[in-house]
């Protein structure tokens, strides 16, 4: 009797390998051969689950998004039933920022994906939609809704500076807290 294979598990194994290659060497190093070697599988197996590199990249982006969503959901859940808007925003943003080793690895991959989608309009459609949803959610929490896009831009900029080493985690948190103080007043 043939062995039953969990398709999602195999695709996730390959996506995880892609993300490790991308985090360590950048997306330009992502190839069928490199991903297969990192995953410990044959190139044929990778091709069986992903017909193209673009398909493999899109799936890996979904995995990163899902991981971020789980982290945010868990962090927000620890705030209780009715968190204050300022604390909710701070929690979401600090959870998404690359402040530790795990989130830094995901952040490097996310930044590489952002650059990859910048030259692929079809791949960037999902990111545009998610950015709009996040901006709308931030606007629902900000005292002046128009400030939400600036807060989102601050989050992205802090992420880039953290990944580049220009800011320490403490400096990034201080910059975020200073901006939230401007929006909400001191806690």
MODELLER restraints for C-alpha pairs under 7 A, 6 or more apart:
rsr = mdl.restraints
at = mdl.atoms
rsr.add(forms.Gaussian(group=physical.xy_distance, feature=features.Distance(at['CA:11:A'], at['CA:49:A']), mean=6.32, stdev=0.5))
rsr.add(forms.Gaussian(group=physical.xy_distance, feature=features.Distance(at['CA:13:A'], at['CA:39:A']), mean=6.56, stdev=0.5))
rsr.add(forms.Gaussian(group=physical.xy_distance, feature=features.Distance(at['CA:14:A'], at['CA:35:A']), mean=6.85, stdev=0.5))
rsr.add(forms.Gaussian(group=physical.xy_distance, feature=features.Distance(at['CA:14:A'], at['CA:39:A']), mean=5.83, stdev=0.5))
rsr.add(forms.Gaussian(group=physical.xy_distance, feature=features.Distance(at['CA:14:A'], at['CA:46:A']), mean=6.97, stdev=0.5))
rsr.add(forms.Gaussian(group=physical.xy_distance, feature=features.Distance(at['CA:15:A'], at['CA:56:A']), mean=6.92, stdev=0.5))
rsr.add(forms.Gaussian(group=physical.xy_distance, feature=features.Distance(at['CA:15:A'], at['CA:59:A']), mean=6.86, stdev=0.5))
rsr.add(forms.Gaussian(group=physical.xy_distance, feature=features.Distance(at['CA:15:A'], at['CA:60:A']), mean=4.82, stdev=0.5))
rsr.add(forms.Gaussian(group=physical.xy_distance, feature=features.Distance(at['CA:17:A'], at['CA:35:A']), mean=5.62, stdev=0.5))
rsr.add(forms.Gaussian(group=physical.xy_distance, feature=features.Distance(at['CA:17:A'], at['CA:38:A']), mean=5.39, stdev=0.5))
rsr.add(forms.Gaussian(group=physical.xy_distance, feature=features.Distance(at['CA:17:A'], at['CA:39:A']), mean=5.06, stdev=0.5))
rsr.add(forms.Gaussian(group=physical.xy_distance, feature=features.Distance(at['CA:18:A'], at['CA:30:A']), mean=6.53, stdev=0.5))
rsr.add(forms.Gaussian(group=physical.xy_distance, feature=features.Distance(at['CA:18:A'], at['CA:35:A']), mean=5.27, stdev=0.5))
rsr.add(forms.Gaussian(group=physical.xy_distance, feature=features.Distance(at['CA:19:A'], at['CA:109:A']), mean=6.21, stdev=0.5))
rsr.add(forms.Gaussian(group=physical.xy_distance, feature=features.Distance(at['CA:21:A'], at['CA:29:A']), mean=6.87, stdev=0.5))
rsr.add(forms.Gaussian(group=physical.xy_distance, feature=features.Distance(at['CA:21:A'], at['CA:30:A']), mean=6.30, stdev=0.5))
rsr.add(forms.Gaussian(group=physical.xy_distance, feature=features.Distance(at['CA:21:A'], at['CA:35:A']), mean=6.86, stdev=0.5))
rsr.add(forms.Gaussian(group=physical.xy_distance, feature=features.Distance(at['CA:22:A'], at['CA:29:A']), mean=6.76, stdev=0.5))
rsr.add(forms.Gaussian(group=physical.xy_distance, feature=features.Distance(at['CA:22:A'], at['CA:30:A']), mean=6.27, stdev=0.5))
rsr.add(forms.Gaussian(group=physical.xy_distance, feature=features.Distance(at['CA:22:A'], at['CA:109:A']), mean=5.94, stdev=0.5))
rsr.add(forms.Gaussian(group=physical.xy_distance, feature=features.Distance(at['CA:23:A'], at['CA:105:A']), mean=5.71, stdev=0.5))
rsr.add(forms.Gaussian(group=physical.xy_distance, feature=features.Distance(at['CA:23:A'], at['CA:108:A']), mean=5.52, stdev=0.5))
rsr.add(forms.Gaussian(group=physical.xy_distance, feature=features.Distance(at['CA:23:A'], at['CA:109:A']), mean=5.32, stdev=0.5))
rsr.add(forms.Gaussian(group=physical.xy_distance, feature=features.Distance(at['CA:26:A'], at['CA:112:A']), mean=6.73, stdev=0.5))
rsr.add(forms.Gaussian(group=physical.xy_distance, feature=features.Distance(at['CA:27:A'], at['CA:112:A']), mean=6.20, stdev=0.5))
rsr.add(forms.Gaussian(group=physical.xy_distance, feature=features.Distance(at['CA:32:A'], at['CA:43:A']), mean=6.18, stdev=0.5))
rsr.add(forms.Gaussian(group=physical.xy_distance, feature=features.Distance(at['CA:32:A'], at['CA:46:A']), mean=6.90, stdev=0.5))
rsr.add(forms.Gaussian(group=physical.xy_distance, feature=features.Distance(at['CA:33:A'], at['CA:43:A']), mean=5.80, stdev=0.5))
rsr.add(forms.Gaussian(group=physical.xy_distance, feature=features.Distance(at['CA:36:A'], at['CA:42:A']), mean=5.60, stdev=0.5))
rsr.add(forms.Gaussian(group=physical.xy_distance, feature=features.Distance(at['CA:36:A'], at['CA:43:A']), mean=5.24, stdev=0.5))
rsr.add(forms.Gaussian(group=physical.xy_distance, feature=features.Distance(at['CA:36:A'], at['CA:46:A']), mean=6.29, stdev=0.5))
rsr.add(forms.Gaussian(group=physical.xy_distance, feature=features.Distance(at['CA:50:A'], at['CA:56:A']), mean=5.54, stdev=0.5))
rsr.add(forms.Gaussian(group=physical.xy_distance, feature=features.Distance(at['CA:64:A'], at['CA:106:A']), mean=6.79, stdev=0.5))
rsr.add(forms.Gaussian(group=physical.xy_distance, feature=features.Distance(at['CA:68:A'], at['CA:96:A']), mean=6.71, stdev=0.5))
rsr.add(forms.Gaussian(group=physical.xy_distance, feature=features.Distance(at['CA:71:A'], at['CA:95:A']), mean=6.77, stdev=0.5))
rsr.add(forms.Gaussian(group=physical.xy_distance, feature=features.Distance(at['CA:72:A'], at['CA:92:A']), mean=5.84, stdev=0.5))
rsr.add(forms.Gaussian(group=physical.xy_distance, feature=features.Distance(at['CA:72:A'], at['CA:95:A']), mean=6.01, stdev=0.5))
rsr.add(forms.Gaussian(group=physical.xy_distance, feature=features.Distance(at['CA:75:A'], at['CA:91:A']), mean=6.74, stdev=0.5))
rsr.add(forms.Gaussian(group=physical.xy_distance, feature=features.Distance(at['CA:76:A'], at['CA:88:A']), mean=6.84, stdev=0.5))
rsr.add(forms.Gaussian(group=physical.xy_distance, feature=features.Distance(at['CA:76:A'], at['CA:91:A']), mean=6.66, stdev=0.5))
rsr.add(forms.Gaussian(group=physical.xy_distance, feature=features.Distance(at['CA:85:A'], at['CA:141:A']), mean=5.28, stdev=0.5))
rsr.add(forms.Gaussian(group=physical.xy_distance, feature=features.Distance(at['CA:86:A'], at['CA:180:A']), mean=6.87, stdev=0.5))
rsr.add(forms.Gaussian(group=physical.xy_distance, feature=features.Distance(at['CA:86:A'], at['CA:184:A']), mean=6.74, stdev=0.5))
rsr.add(forms.Gaussian(group=physical.xy_distance, feature=features.Distance(at['CA:93:A'], at['CA:155:A']), mean=6.45, stdev=0.5))
rsr.add(forms.Gaussian(group=physical.xy_distance, feature=features.Distance(at['CA:97:A'], at['CA:159:A']), mean=5.44, stdev=0.5))
rsr.add(forms.Gaussian(group=physical.xy_distance, feature=features.Distance(at['CA:98:A'], at['CA:104:A']), mean=4.27, stdev=0.5))
rsr.add(forms.Gaussian(group=physical.xy_distance, feature=features.Distance(at['CA:98:A'], at['CA:107:A']), mean=5.64, stdev=0.5))
rsr.add(forms.Gaussian(group=physical.xy_distance, feature=features.Distance(at['CA:98:A'], at['CA:159:A']), mean=6.07, stdev=0.5))
rsr.add(forms.Gaussian(group=physical.xy_distance, feature=features.Distance(at['CA:98:A'], at['CA:162:A']), mean=6.58, stdev=0.5))
rsr.add(forms.Gaussian(group=physical.xy_distance, feature=features.Distance(at['CA:98:A'], at['CA:163:A']), mean=6.94, stdev=0.5))
rsr.add(forms.Gaussian(group=physical.xy_distance, feature=features.Distance(at['CA:99:A'], at['CA:169:A']), mean=5.48, stdev=0.5))
rsr.add(forms.Gaussian(group=physical.xy_distance, feature=features.Distance(at['CA:104:A'], at['CA:163:A']), mean=6.74, stdev=0.5))
rsr.add(forms.Gaussian(group=physical.xy_distance, feature=features.Distance(at['CA:108:A'], at['CA:163:A']), mean=6.81, stdev=0.5))
rsr.add(forms.Gaussian(group=physical.xy_distance, feature=features.Distance(at['CA:117:A'], at['CA:123:A']), mean=5.41, stdev=0.5))
rsr.add(forms.Gaussian(group=physical.xy_distance, feature=features.Distance(at['CA:117:A'], at['CA:124:A']), mean=4.90, stdev=0.5))
rsr.add(forms.Gaussian(group=physical.xy_distance, feature=features.Distance(at['CA:118:A'], at['CA:124:A']), mean=6.71, stdev=0.5))
rsr.add(forms.Gaussian(group=physical.xy_distance, feature=features.Distance(at['CA:135:A'], at['CA:148:A']), mean=5.78, stdev=0.5))
rsr.add(forms.Gaussian(group=physical.xy_distance, feature=features.Distance(at['CA:135:A'], at['CA:149:A']), mean=5.71, stdev=0.5))
rsr.add(forms.Gaussian(group=physical.xy_distance, feature=features.Distance(at['CA:135:A'], at['CA:152:A']), mean=6.71, stdev=0.5))
rsr.add(forms.Gaussian(group=physical.xy_distance, feature=features.Distance(at['CA:138:A'], at['CA:148:A']), mean=5.20, stdev=0.5))
rsr.add(forms.Gaussian(group=physical.xy_distance, feature=features.Distance(at['CA:139:A'], at['CA:145:A']), mean=4.19, stdev=0.5))
rsr.add(forms.Gaussian(group=physical.xy_distance, feature=features.Distance(at['CA:139:A'], at['CA:146:A']), mean=6.66, stdev=0.5))
rsr.add(forms.Gaussian(group=physical.xy_distance, feature=features.Distance(at['CA:139:A'], at['CA:148:A']), mean=4.78, stdev=0.5))
rsr.add(forms.Gaussian(group=physical.xy_distance, feature=features.Distance(at['CA:142:A'], at['CA:148:A']), mean=6.39, stdev=0.5))
rsr.add(forms.Gaussian(group=physical.xy_distance, feature=features.Distance(at['CA:143:A'], at['CA:183:A']), mean=6.85, stdev=0.5))
rsr.add(forms.Gaussian(group=physical.xy_distance, feature=features.Distance(at['CA:143:A'], at['CA:184:A']), mean=6.94, stdev=0.5))
rsr.add(forms.Gaussian(group=physical.xy_distance, feature=features.Distance(at['CA:158:A'], at['CA:172:A']), mean=6.06, stdev=0.5))
rsr.add(forms.Gaussian(group=physical.xy_distance, feature=features.Distance(at['CA:161:A'], at['CA:167:A']), mean=5.48, stdev=0.5))
rsr.add(forms.Gaussian(group=physical.xy_distance, feature=features.Distance(at['CA:162:A'], at['CA:168:A']), mean=6.24, stdev=0.5))
rsr.add(forms.Gaussian(group=physical.xy_distance, feature=features.Distance(at['CA:162:A'], at['CA:169:A']), mean=6.91, stdev=0.5))
